[in-house]
Amino acid sequence: MIGALRGYRPAWLRADLLAGITLAAVAIPEAMGYSTIAGVPVSAGLYTLIVPTALFALLGASRLMVVGADSATAALLASGIAALGIAGLASGTPQWLAMTSIVALLCGALLLIAWILRLGFLGDFLSTAALTGFLAGVGVSVLLGQLPAILGLGHHEGRAWHRIPAFLRDLQHANPWAIGFAVVTVAALLLGQRFAPRFPTAVVVVAGSIALVWLAGLQDRLPVVGDLQAGLPRVRIPQGLTVSTAVQLLPLAAGCALVILAQSAATARSFAQRDGETADVNRDLLGLAAGNAGAAFTGTFVVNGSPTKTEFLADQHARTQVANLVLSASTLVVALFAGPALARLPHAVLGGIVALIAVRLIDVDELRAIWKVRRTEFVIAAATAATVLVFGVRDGIVLAVVASLIEIIRRQYRPEKFVVGIRGDGGREYVTAAPGAQSMPGLIVFRYDADLFYANAGRFTDDVIGLIRAAPDPVRWLVLDCSSIADVDYSAARELNGLIDFVHARGAHFVLAGADAELQQTLKEEGILALINADHVFHGVGSAVRAYRVEHPEAGESA
């Protein structure tokens, strides 16, 4: 049977029903807010919680992860489409909505390919620092984008430096009614979050504002959502789908797919580990591919795994994805029957809801922790956030990926390296490798925390030669601790060959310790093991040091 129902127990149904209905009270207003970020009708935001959510619930592996509209991908989507510069294409139009659906279809196709090729690991290439900076930049960008709605002004297109001057020029035309609704919305949500986090404050605010607009006849005094034209989602191929359009939108879809992969994988793993389970990221890719394809064919935009809604669902003690099927059914009911009421919803209320969502994306505590632990990664986070603000969300995700890959290369090119010191009691201490360091008289145990490949092999050789030449005592054994080396490529093998010759030419022995069977087989095929005495290949550093002490007892006495 399909994932959500396999092994399902009737005793879980009550908890899943209550959790799904409660989640709907929170997720529906948020999805409507995300639609404003994406520049599509509010009804499209509702549709992200119907077919896409249900498809992931049925096909995905994660027990609880909620899939639907997401602020990061909505902002990336809107920024990317705007950056195309297509004449006559404006947010809120049917053509814009069609473009978002095409991107969702392409995302679905890319995620399906990733599932077939088992590429779930690609999400690991977007580092936490880069993702934190990206989301912070998105948060600030979204917050700036909601200021006009909060103040009852017209929508401003373009980058941050375009929107801010336009916003300041129009500030004198701010609508007092819109400001009032926005202030009450933000205040109510903050109080609800502080004192009643499980209470559906957003639903009460939305319902109350609709009732006030209707009873006081305020729809002509401030901007409201207007006719939703929601109803049952229509299944159809996205309008304007051509090969040339698909090619034009493919880079944007690839960026969205990467964010989906990274964020969804992190969410699934986090909640699986918390419950003592194992996340199946590749299986989740199938559910995400189906969810985005479902979004495309039901007239809505890209969907993603939501960590905040998943957290909320866990807090409601949901047991399985049946809770998300309940969310999907609840949203369908709203889309079918609540359209006339939602038409009176002030844009300022949605703006207030989205503004708080945007603020939550700016994780100050995480940024502070990154600064404290590793400044280089903080620079990556800051640069990514600045790129999002200055050049747009699409360029921000490109920089995030490139910066993450550069950091991986840097760590492999210049990894941590140590001389393993041997204390008098036989214990070990790891000292940063520097000229003059040795493990004990005549012995250097060198640990290198990376695979050896063409780019770092020369530096590796230079480091070892420098240690041997600067050693306080003539080196008798050079022990290479291979516990962190999984592979040696052809170029590195040639460098290693020359290093062994250098060590032997100085009357010393080149010794291997901690090389696993696979690495030993590689070294054998490359001819390295033939250059080393078979008695000088040890299972670990400890056995190598003991053998050295047996051969040179005077060294142990003077250590």
C-alpha positions as CSV (number, residue, x, y, z in Angstrom):
1,M,0.0,0.0,0.0
2,I,1.0,3.6,-0.4
3,G,3.2,5.2,2.2
4,A,0.7,7.1,4.3
5,L,-1.6,4.1,4.9
6,R,1.0,1.3,5.2
7,G,0.6,-0.3,8.7
8,Y,-1.9,2.4,9.7
9,R,-3.6,1.8,13.1
10,P,-7.2,3.0,13.7
11,A,-6.1,4.3,17.1
12,W,-4.0,7.0,15.4
13,L,-7.0,8.4,13.5
14,R,-8.3,10.8,16.2
15,A,-4.8,12.4,16.7
16,D,-4.3,12.8,12.9
17,L,-7.8,14.3,12.4
18,L,-7.3,16.9,15.1
19,A,-3.8,17.7,14.1
20,G,-4.7,18.1,10.4
21,I,-7.6,20.4,11.1
22,T,-5.6,22.5,13.5
23,L,-2.7,22.7,11.0
24,A,-5.2,23.9,8.3
25,A,-6.2,26.8,10.6
26,V,-2.5,27.9,10.5
27,A,-1.4,26.8,7.0
28,I,-4.3,28.2,5.0
29,P,-3.7,31.9,5.9
30,E,0.1,31.4,5.4
31,A,-0.5,29.8,2.0
32,M,-2.6,32.8,1.0
33,G,0.3,35.0,2.1
34,Y,2.8,33.0,0.1
35,S,0.7,33.6,-3.0
36,T,1.3,37.4,-2.6
37,I,5.1,36.7,-2.4
38,A,4.9,34.6,-5.6
39,G,2.7,37.3,-7.3
40,V,-0.2,35.0,-8.0
41,P,-3.9,35.0,-7.0
42,V,-4.7,34.0,-3.5
43,S,-6.6,31.0,-4.8
44,A,-3.3,29.6,-6.2
45,G,-1.9,29.7,-2.6
46,L,-4.9,27.5,-1.5
47,Y,-4.3,25.1,-4.3
48,T,-0.7,24.4,-3.1
49,L,-2.3,22.6,-0.1
50,I,-4.8,20.4,-2.0
51,V,-3.4,18.2,-4.7
52,P,0.4,18.7,-4.0
53,T,0.1,18.1,-0.3
54,A,-2.0,15.0,-0.9
55,L,0.4,13.6,-3.5
56,F,3.4,13.9,-1.2
57,A,1.4,12.4,1.7
58,L,0.7,9.3,-0.5
59,L,4.1,8.9,-2.1
60,G,6.7,10.5,0.2
61,A,8.6,8.6,2.9
62,S,8.7,11.2,5.7
63,R,6.1,10.4,8.4
64,L,5.2,14.0,9.1
65,M,6.8,16.5,6.7
66,V,4.3,19.0,5.4
67,V,4.6,20.0,1.7
68,G,3.0,23.1,0.3
69,A,3.7,26.8,-0.6
70,D,6.9,28.1,0.9
71,S,8.3,31.6,1.3
72,A,11.8,30.9,0.0
73,T,10.7,29.2,-3.2
74,A,7.9,31.7,-3.7
75,A,10.4,34.6,-3.5
76,L,12.8,32.8,-5.8
77,L,10.0,32.1,-8.2
78,A,8.8,35.7,-8.3
79,S,12.3,37.2,-8.6
80,G,13.3,34.7,-11.3
81,I,10.3,35.4,-13.5
82,A,10.6,39.1,-13.1
83,A,14.3,38.9,-14.1
84,L,13.4,37.4,-17.5
85,G,12.2,40.9,-18.5
86,I,9.4,39.6,-20.8
87,A,7.4,42.6,-22.1
88,G,3.9,42.8,-20.8
89,L,4.5,40.1,-18.1
90,A,3.4,41.4,-14.7
91,S,2.7,39.7,-11.4
92,G,-1.0,38.9,-10.7
93,T,-1.8,38.2,-14.4
94,P,-2.9,34.9,-15.9
95,Q,0.4,34.8,-17.9
96,W,2.5,35.2,-14.7
97,L,0.5,32.4,-13.0
98,A,1.1,30.2,-16.1
99,M,4.8,30.8,-15.9
100,T,4.9,29.7,-12.2
101,S,3.0,26.5,-13.1
102,I,5.6,25.8,-15.9
103,V,8.4,26.2,-13.4
104,A,6.6,23.8,-11.0
105,L,6.3,21.3,-13.8
106,L,10.0,21.6,-14.6
107,C,10.8,21.3,-10.9
108,G,8.8,18.1,-10.8
109,A,10.7,16.7,-13.8
110,L,14.1,17.6,-12.3
111,L,13.2,16.1,-8.9
112,L,11.9,12.9,-10.7
113,I,15.3,12.6,-12.4
114,A,17.0,13.1,-9.1
115,W,14.9,10.3,-7.6
116,I,15.7,7.9,-10.5
117,L,19.4,8.7,-10.2
118,R,19.3,8.7,-6.4
119,L,20.7,12.2,-6.2
120,G,19.3,13.1,-2.8
121,F,22.8,13.7,-1.6
122,L,22.9,16.9,-3.8
123,G,21.1,18.7,-1.1
124,D,24.1,18.3,1.1
125,F,26.1,20.6,-1.2
126,L,24.1,23.7,0.0
127,S,25.8,24.4,3.3
128,T,24.0,25.5,6.5
129,A,25.8,28.8,6.4
130,A,24.8,29.4,2.7
131,L,21.2,28.3,3.3
132,T,21.0,30.5,6.5
133,G,22.3,33.5,4.6
134,F,20.0,32.8,1.6
135,L,16.9,32.6,3.8
136,A,17.9,35.8,5.7
137,G,18.2,37.6,2.4
138,V,14.9,36.3,1.3
139,G,13.4,37.3,4.6
140,V,14.5,40.9,4.3
141,S,13.5,41.0,0.6
142,V,10.0,39.6,1.4
143,L,9.6,42.0,4.3
144,L,10.4,45.0,2.1
145,G,7.9,43.6,-0.5
146,Q,5.1,43.6,2.1
147,L,5.5,47.2,3.3
148,P,3.3,48.6,0.5
149,A,0.5,46.1,1.3
150,I,0.8,46.9,5.0
151,L,0.5,50.6,4.2
152,G,-2.2,50.2,1.6
153,L,0.0,51.4,-1.3
154,G,0.4,50.0,-4.8
155,H,2.7,47.1,-5.5
156,H,6.3,48.0,-6.4
157,E,8.3,45.8,-8.8
158,G,12.0,45.4,-9.1
159,R,15.0,45.0,-6.8
160,A,15.3,46.4,-3.3
161,W,17.0,49.6,-4.5
162,H,14.2,50.2,-6.9
163,R,11.4,49.4,-4.5
164,I,12.7,51.5,-1.5
165,P,12.7,54.9,-3.3
166,A,9.3,54.2,-4.9
167,F,8.0,53.2,-1.5
168,L,9.3,56.4,0.1
169,R,7.7,58.5,-2.6
170,D,4.3,56.9,-2.1
171,L,4.5,57.1,1.7
172,Q,2.4,60.2,1.9
173,H,-0.5,58.2,0.3
174,A,-0.5,55.6,3.1
175,N,-4.0,54.3,3.9
176,P,-4.8,54.6,7.6
177,W,-7.3,51.8,7.5
178,A,-4.7,49.4,6.0
179,I,-2.2,50.4,8.6
180,G,-4.7,49.8,11.4
181,F,-5.6,46.3,10.1
182,A,-1.9,45.5,9.7
183,V,-0.9,46.7,13.2
184,V,-3.7,44.7,14.8
185,T,-2.8,41.6,12.7
186,V,0.9,41.7,13.7
187,A,0.1,42.5,17.4
188,A,-2.5,39.6,17.6
189,L,-0.1,37.1,16.0
190,L,2.8,38.1,18.3
191,L,0.6,37.8,21.4
192,G,-0.8,34.5,20.2
193,Q,2.6,33.2,19.5
194,R,3.8,34.3,23.0
195,F,0.9,33.3,25.2
196,A,-1.2,30.7,23.1
197,P,1.1,29.1,20.5
198,R,-1.4,26.3,19.8
199,F,-4.4,28.6,19.3
200,P,-5.2,29.4,15.6
201,T,-4.7,33.1,16.0
202,A,-4.2,33.6,12.3
203,V,-7.6,32.1,11.5
204,V,-9.3,34.4,14.1
205,V,-7.5,37.4,12.7
206,V,-8.5,36.6,9.1
207,A,-12.1,35.8,10.0
208,G,-12.4,38.9,12.2
209,S,-11.0,41.2,9.6
210,I,-13.4,39.8,7.0
211,A,-16.3,40.3,9.3
212,L,-15.3,43.8,10.1
213,V,-14.9,44.8,6.5
214,W,-18.3,43.3,5.6
215,L,-20.2,44.7,8.6
216,A,-18.6,48.2,8.4
217,G,-18.6,48.3,4.6
218,L,-14.9,49.0,4.4
219,Q,-14.2,47.3,1.1
220,D,-14.1,50.6,-0.7
221,R,-11.8,52.2,1.9
222,L,-8.8,49.9,1.7
223,P,-7.4,47.3,-0.8
224,V,-9.0,43.9,-0.4
225,V,-8.3,40.5,-2.1
226,G,-11.4,40.6,-4.3
227,D,-13.0,37.8,-6.3
228,L,-11.0,34.6,-5.7
229,Q,-12.5,32.5,-8.5
230,A,-11.4,29.5,-6.5
231,G,-13.6,26.5,-6.4
232,L,-12.4,23.0,-7.4
233,P,-8.8,23.0,-8.9
234,R,-9.0,22.5,-12.7
235,V,-6.7,19.9,-14.0
236,R,-5.0,21.1,-17.2
237,I,-1.7,21.6,-18.9
238,P,0.0,24.9,-18.0
239,Q,-0.9,27.6,-20.6
240,G,2.0,28.7,-22.8
241,L,4.0,25.6,-22.3
242,T,6.5,25.4,-25.2
243,V,10.0,24.1,-25.7
244,S,11.4,27.6,-25.8
245,T,9.6,28.7,-22.7
246,A,10.7,25.6,-20.8
247,V,14.4,26.2,-21.9
248,Q,14.0,29.8,-20.7
249,L,12.7,28.8,-17.3
250,L,14.9,25.8,-16.8
251,P,17.7,27.6,-14.8
252,L,15.1,29.1,-12.5
253,A,13.5,25.6,-12.0
254,A,16.9,24.2,-11.2
255,G,17.4,26.8,-8.5
256,C,14.0,26.0,-7.0
257,A,14.7,22.3,-7.2
258,L,18.0,22.7,-5.3
259,V,16.3,24.8,-2.6
260,I,13.5,22.2,-2.3
261,L,16.0,19.3,-2.1
262,A,18.2,21.0,0.5
263,Q,15.3,22.3,2.7
264,S,13.2,19.2,2.5
265,A,16.1,16.9,3.1
266,A,17.1,18.9,6.2
267,T,13.5,18.9,7.5
268,A,13.0,15.2,6.9
269,R,16.3,14.2,8.6
270,S,15.7,16.5,11.5
271,F,12.3,15.1,12.5
272,A,13.4,11.5,11.7
273,Q,16.4,11.7,14.0
274,R,14.3,13.3,16.7
275,D,12.0,10.2,16.6
276,G,14.8,7.7,16.3
277,E,13.9,7.0,12.6
278,T,15.9,7.0,9.4
279,A,15.0,9.5,6.7
280,D,14.6,8.3,3.1
281,V,15.5,11.4,1.2
282,N,15.4,9.7,-2.2
283,R,11.9,8.4,-1.6
284,D,10.9,11.9,-0.5
285,L,12.1,13.1,-3.9
286,L,9.5,11.0,-5.6
287,G,6.8,12.6,-3.4
288,L,8.2,16.1,-4.0
289,A,8.3,15.5,-7.8
290,A,4.7,14.3,-7.7
291,G,3.7,17.3,-5.6
292,N,5.2,19.8,-8.0
293,A,3.8,18.1,-11.0
294,G,0.4,18.2,-9.2
295,A,0.9,21.9,-8.6
296,A,1.6,22.5,-12.3
297,F,-1.5,20.6,-13.5
298,T,-3.8,22.3,-11.0
299,G,-2.9,25.9,-11.7
300,T,-0.5,26.7,-8.9
301,F,3.2,27.2,-8.2
302,V,6.2,25.4,-6.7
303,V,5.8,23.5,-3.4
304,N,8.4,22.6,-0.8
305,G,8.8,20.8,2.5
306,S,8.1,23.3,5.3
307,P,10.1,23.0,8.6
308,T,7.8,25.3,10.5
309,K,4.5,23.6,9.5
310,T,6.1,20.2,10.2
311,E,7.2,21.4,13.6
312,F,3.6,22.6,14.2
313,L,2.2,19.2,13.2
314,A,4.6,17.4,15.5
315,D,3.5,19.6,18.3
316,Q,-0.1,18.6,17.7
317,H,0.9,15.0,18.2
318,A,0.2,13.9,14.7
319,R,1.1,10.3,13.9
320,T,1.3,10.0,10.1
321,Q,0.8,11.7,6.8
322,V,-3.0,11.1,7.2
323,A,-2.9,14.4,9.1
324,N,-1.7,16.1,5.9
325,L,-4.5,14.4,3.9
326,V,-6.9,16.0,6.4
327,L,-5.2,19.4,5.8
328,S,-5.7,18.8,2.0
329,A,-9.4,18.0,2.5
330,S,-9.9,21.0,4.8
331,T,-8.3,23.4,2.3
332,L,-10.5,22.0,-0.5
333,V,-13.6,22.8,1.6
334,V,-12.3,26.4,2.1
335,A,-11.6,26.7,-1.6
336,L,-15.1,25.5,-2.5
337,F,-17.2,27.4,-0.1
338,A,-15.3,30.3,1.5
339,G,-14.5,32.3,-1.7
340,P,-17.1,35.1,-1.3
341,A,-15.9,35.7,2.3
342,L,-12.2,35.7,1.5
343,A,-12.9,38.3,-1.2
344,R,-13.3,40.8,1.6
345,L,-9.9,40.0,3.2
346,P,-7.7,43.2,3.4
347,H,-4.3,42.9,1.7
348,A,-2.9,44.6,4.8
349,V,-3.8,41.5,6.9
350,L,-2.0,39.2,4.5
351,G,0.9,41.6,4.5
352,G,1.1,41.4,8.2
353,I,1.0,37.6,8.2
354,V,3.7,37.4,5.6
355,A,5.8,40.1,7.3
356,L,6.1,37.9,10.4
357,I,6.9,34.9,8.3
358,A,9.7,36.9,6.7
359,V,11.1,37.9,10.0
360,R,11.2,34.2,11.1
361,L,13.4,33.5,8.1
362,I,16.1,35.8,9.5
363,D,17.6,33.4,12.0
364,V,19.8,35.8,14.1
365,D,20.7,33.0,16.6
366,E,22.0,30.8,13.8
367,L,24.0,33.7,12.3
368,R,25.5,34.5,15.7
369,A,26.5,30.8,16.1
370,I,28.1,30.7,12.7
371,W,30.1,33.9,13.5
372,K,31.2,32.4,16.8
373,V,32.3,29.0,15.4
374,R,33.7,29.8,11.9
375,R,34.1,33.4,10.5
376,T,34.7,32.2,6.9
377,E,31.3,30.5,6.9
378,F,29.7,33.7,8.3
379,V,31.2,35.6,5.3
380,I,29.5,33.1,3.0
381,A,26.2,33.7,4.8
382,A,26.5,37.5,4.7
383,A,27.6,37.5,1.1
384,T,24.7,35.3,0.1
385,A,22.2,37.5,2.0
386,A,23.6,40.6,0.4
387,T,23.4,39.0,-3.1
388,V,19.8,38.2,-2.6
389,L,19.0,41.8,-1.7
390,V,21.1,43.5,-4.3
391,F,20.9,41.2,-7.3
392,G,17.8,39.0,-6.5
393,V,16.9,35.7,-5.1
394,R,18.0,33.7,-8.2
395,D,21.5,35.1,-8.1
396,G,21.5,34.5,-4.3
397,I,20.9,30.8,-4.7
398,V,23.6,30.6,-7.4
399,L,26.1,32.2,-5.1
400,A,25.0,30.0,-2.2
401,V,25.7,26.9,-4.3
402,V,29.0,28.2,-5.7
403,A,30.2,29.4,-2.3
404,S,29.3,26.0,-0.7
405,L,31.3,24.1,-3.4
406,I,34.3,26.5,-3.1
407,E,34.3,25.8,0.7
408,I,34.3,22.1,0.0
409,I,37.2,22.5,-2.4
410,R,39.0,24.7,0.0
411,R,38.7,22.2,2.8
412,Q,40.0,19.4,0.6
413,Y,42.8,21.5,-0.8
414,R,43.9,22.8,2.7
415,P,42.6,20.3,5.2
416,E,43.4,20.0,8.9
417,K,46.8,18.3,9.4
418,F,48.4,17.1,12.6
419,V,51.5,15.6,14.1
420,V,50.2,12.9,16.5
421,G,52.1,13.4,19.7
422,I,52.7,10.4,22.1
423,R,52.6,11.3,25.8
424,G,54.6,9.5,28.4
425,D,51.5,7.5,29.5
426,G,51.0,6.3,25.9
427,G,48.1,8.7,25.2
428,R,47.9,10.8,22.1
429,E,47.6,14.5,21.5
430,Y,47.0,16.2,18.1
431,V,49.3,19.1,17.4
432,T,48.9,21.2,14.3
433,A,51.6,20.2,11.9
434,A,54.4,22.7,11.8
435,P,58.2,22.5,11.2
436,G,59.9,21.2,14.4
437,A,57.0,19.0,15.5
438,Q,57.6,15.3,16.1
439,S,55.7,12.5,17.8
440,M,58.8,11.2,19.7
441,P,62.5,11.2,19.0
442,G,63.0,9.8,15.5
443,L,59.2,9.3,14.9
444,I,56.7,11.5,13.1
445,V,53.1,10.3,12.9
446,F,51.4,12.6,10.3
447,R,47.6,12.8,10.1
448,Y,46.0,14.3,7.0
449,D,42.2,14.9,7.2
450,A,41.3,14.6,3.5
451,D,41.6,12.3,0.5
452,L,44.7,12.7,-1.6
453,F,44.0,13.9,-5.1
454,Y,45.6,15.9,-7.9
455,A,45.0,19.4,-6.3
456,N,46.3,18.8,-2.8
457,A,48.9,16.1,-3.4
458,G,51.7,18.7,-4.0
459,R,50.9,20.5,-0.7
460,F,50.7,17.2,1.1
461,T,54.2,16.2,-0.1
462,D,55.7,19.6,0.7
463,D,54.2,19.5,4.3
464,V,55.7,16.1,5.0
465,I,59.1,17.0,3.6
466,G,59.1,20.2,5.6
467,L,58.4,18.2,8.8
468,I,61.2,15.7,8.1
469,R,63.8,18.4,7.3
470,A,62.9,20.5,10.4
471,A,62.6,17.6,12.9
472,P,64.6,18.0,16.1
473,D,65.9,14.4,15.8
474,P,66.8,12.5,12.6
475,V,63.6,10.8,11.4
476,R,63.7,7.0,11.4
477,W,60.0,6.3,10.8
478,L,57.5,8.5,9.0
479,V,54.1,7.1,9.8
480,L,51.1,8.2,7.6
481,D,47.9,8.0,9.6
482,C,45.4,7.0,6.9
483,S,42.3,6.9,9.1
484,S,40.9,10.0,7.4
485,I,42.1,9.1,3.9
486,A,39.6,7.1,1.8
487,D,41.1,7.5,-1.6
488,V,44.3,8.4,-3.5
489,D,44.0,9.3,-7.1
490,Y,46.6,8.6,-9.9
491,S,48.2,12.1,-9.6
492,A,48.5,11.8,-5.8
493,A,49.9,8.3,-6.2
494,R,52.8,9.7,-8.3
495,E,53.4,12.4,-5.7
496,L,53.3,9.7,-2.9
497,N,55.8,7.6,-4.9
498,G,58.3,10.5,-4.9
499,L,57.7,11.1,-1.2
500,I,58.5,7.5,-0.4
501,D,61.7,7.7,-2.4
502,F,62.6,10.8,-0.5
503,V,62.0,9.2,2.9
504,H,64.0,6.1,2.0
505,A,66.8,8.2,0.6
506,R,67.3,9.7,4.1
507,G,67.6,6.2,5.6
508,A,64.1,6.3,7.1
509,H,61.1,4.0,6.8
510,F,57.8,5.1,5.3
511,V,55.0,3.4,7.3
512,L,51.2,3.2,6.8
513,A,48.7,3.0,9.7
514,G,44.9,2.8,9.6
515,A,44.5,2.2,5.9
516,D,41.3,0.2,5.3
517,A,41.1,-2.7,2.9
518,E,39.7,-0.6,0.0
519,L,42.5,2.0,0.3
520,Q,45.1,-0.7,0.5
521,Q,43.7,-2.3,-2.7
522,T,43.9,1.1,-4.4
523,L,47.5,1.6,-3.2
524,K,48.4,-1.9,-4.4
525,E,47.0,-1.2,-7.9
526,E,48.9,2.0,-8.0
527,G,52.1,0.3,-7.1
528,I,52.5,2.1,-3.8
529,L,52.4,-0.9,-1.5
530,A,55.3,-2.5,-3.5
531,L,57.5,0.4,-2.3
532,I,56.7,-0.3,1.4
533,N,57.9,-3.1,3.6
534,A,55.0,-5.4,4.3
535,D,55.9,-5.3,8.0
536,H,55.4,-1.5,7.9
537,V,51.7,-1.6,7.2
538,F,49.7,-1.5,10.5
539,H,46.1,-1.6,11.4
540,G,46.3,1.5,13.5
541,V,48.6,4.2,14.9
542,G,48.8,2.5,18.2
543,S,50.3,-0.7,16.8
544,A,52.7,1.3,14.6
545,V,54.0,3.3,17.6
546,R,54.4,0.0,19.7
547,A,56.4,-1.5,16.8
548,Y,58.6,1.6,16.7
549,R,59.3,1.4,20.4
550,V,60.3,-2.2,20.1
551,E,62.7,-1.4,17.3
552,H,64.0,1.8,19.0
553,P,63.6,1.3,22.8
554,E,65.9,4.3,23.5
555,A,63.4,6.6,21.8
556,G,60.6,5.5,24.2
557,E,62.8,6.2,27.2
558,S,63.7,9.8,26.1
559,A,60.1,10.6,25.0
